[in-house]
Amino acid sequence: MYVYDEIDQRLVDERVAQFRDQTRRFLAGKLSEDDFRPLRLRNGLYIQRYAPMLRVAIPYGLLASRQLRMLAYIARRWDRGYGHFSTRQNIQYNWPKLEDVPDILAELAKVEMHAIQTSGNSVRNITTDHYAGVARDEIVDSFVWCELLRQWSTFHPEFSFLPRKFKIAVNGAEADRAAIFLHDVGLQAVRDAAGAVGFRVSVGGGMGRTPIIGHVFREFLPWPHLLTYLEAIMRVYNRYGRRDNIHKARIKILVKARTPEKFREEVEAEWAHLKDGPATLTEAEVRRVEGRFTRPQYQPLAGDDAGHLLRLAVEPAFAAWTKRNVQPHKVPGYAAVTLSLKKTGVPPGDMTADQMDAVADLAERYSFGEVRVSHEQNLIFADVRQSELNSLWREVKALGLATPNIGLLTNIIACPGGDFCSLANAKSIPVAQAIQERFDRLDYVYDIGELDLNISGCMNSCGHHHVGHIGILGVDKNGEEWYQISIGGNQGLTRPGAPAAVGKVIGPSFAREQIPDVIEKLIKTYLDRRESEEERFIDVVWRIGIEPFKEHVYGTHHQRQERRSRLLAAA
């Protein structure tokens, strides 16, 4: 867990005082809405459909138990008793009053938290693998590198008003659990032939209106040059990025327009002026940041606890949870546990204040007082003794956080959608709930196997629908909510032969009540066409293409044409 130093705390405290004065002036009529808008956005405050929305930063998804208790306190005192964990590993409150936000930020500052740069045209919260530091396939501990990037990018005067928001993801393990190719900049830790650590740098990825897989600019960037190379990328973007059209302002559009080859040449030319300059990282600087992290004091334990193995054999429900929600740990005798925020009937990613308090207590008893947030909108205890897994399971089950569905169809990623967001074309939460209810039988979900289903209420893709094995996008048709279905997306290389990919739309959109039937038809097509139980939905889509799925959903080509004609006539 990163612990603030004096400079960190002073920056946060001064920002709270600054925003308190800005809010006071706005409420007194001394600041116009146009003047206040960029100020509130830089402090994570949106004006949504029904009320302000405050997005609180959880840097690289890492929380101490005392911080989670503060989030519960805020939810209870200033919101409606819950918070929403987002795909950026942050938390959002949907109902705070504008005049209360400075007080909320002041309380957050007491526990080393803030809402700085969770919005606005700046470098947003840097995300990473939620198993960082404990994964068996780890190359580097990505938390340290994320913190270096956080300190470099926060309040960076040159990059405070970029053409558009800028998102960076870091992955320190062999498997890509951070979706690095779908970010403005993705950093993958690698080692060269001599074993030296560096990063493969991809640029220009993203979802939203124009989904693009990032382009590799550097196969191996030695770690001391990380900040200077990023600075070169962002200078070129800042110089040439469009500011006249919000829909064409992201770096992915600029890279595509200038071509990846030309953009890379411009970055290299800019880097020539920065390489080996003041921002070059040193061993001492890396060690300084690393030294600000507290580390678990692991005990020497046996690799396989006999009691744990026995309980697996005699308790089928516990065994099912262990199979789906428990991951191996690099330290013998420990495991990483995912607490599912995807129980049927609960909006994906939502958590009550009472649950937060309870999880904070459990974190102190079972996982060194630390909790992580995944970009899949779940929570993780990274350091649980294997011998205590059964006890933990019973406690999280009582809290409604033990649904054994991680990696399965009902572990749905969804944005808040039209229930809250003023940008949304359609609601996401009712669609997610309808699908979960249709597939609520766990035996059936297990038979379907690994499947990512993601839902977004609009083209901004906050629900990452483009990279879902099945993606659902809310669209507007003459003032009515409809839903477009894509298949074949993938967030990244989580297993050999499965690179990042953008899904393909299967055809015309559907009304909300049709979506569970459509998903069931897609699943049936997959089950009928898979060659073995090990072949995943995404593997079948890539092997046979989308046509067989389209035919099952829409019928024959003639039937599809008739349906399209009816839809056009109705429009």
Buried (B, 14 or more C-beta within 10 A) or exposed (E): BBEBEEEBEEBBBEBBEEBBEBBEBBEEEEBEEEEBBEBBBBBBBBBBBEBBBBBBBBBBBBBBBBBBBBBBBBBBBBBBEBBBBBBBBBBBBBBBEBEBBBBBBBBBBBBBBBBBBBBBBBBBBBBBBBBBBBBEEBBBBBBBBBBBBBBBBBEBEEBBEBBBBBBBBBBBBBBBBBBBBBBBBBBBBBEEEEEEBBBBBBBBBBBBBBBBBBBBBBEBBBBBBBBBBBBBBBBBBBEBBBEEEEEBBBBBBBBBEBEBEEBBEBBBEBBEEBBEEEBBBEEEBBEEBBEBBEEBEBEEBEEEBEEBEEBBEEBEEBBBBBEBBBBBBBBBBBBBBBBBBBBBEBBBBBBBBBBBBBBBBBBBBBBBBBBBBBBBBBBBBBBBBBBBBBBBBEBBBEBBBBBBBBBBBBBBBBBBBBBBBEBBBBBBBBBBBBBBEBBEEBEEBBEBBBBBBBBBBBBBBBBBBBBBBBBBBBBEBEEEBBBBBBBBBBBBBBEEEBEBBBBBBBBBBBEBEBBBEBBBBBBEBBBEBBEEEEBBBBBBBBEBEBEBBBBBBBEEEEEBEEBEEEBEEEE
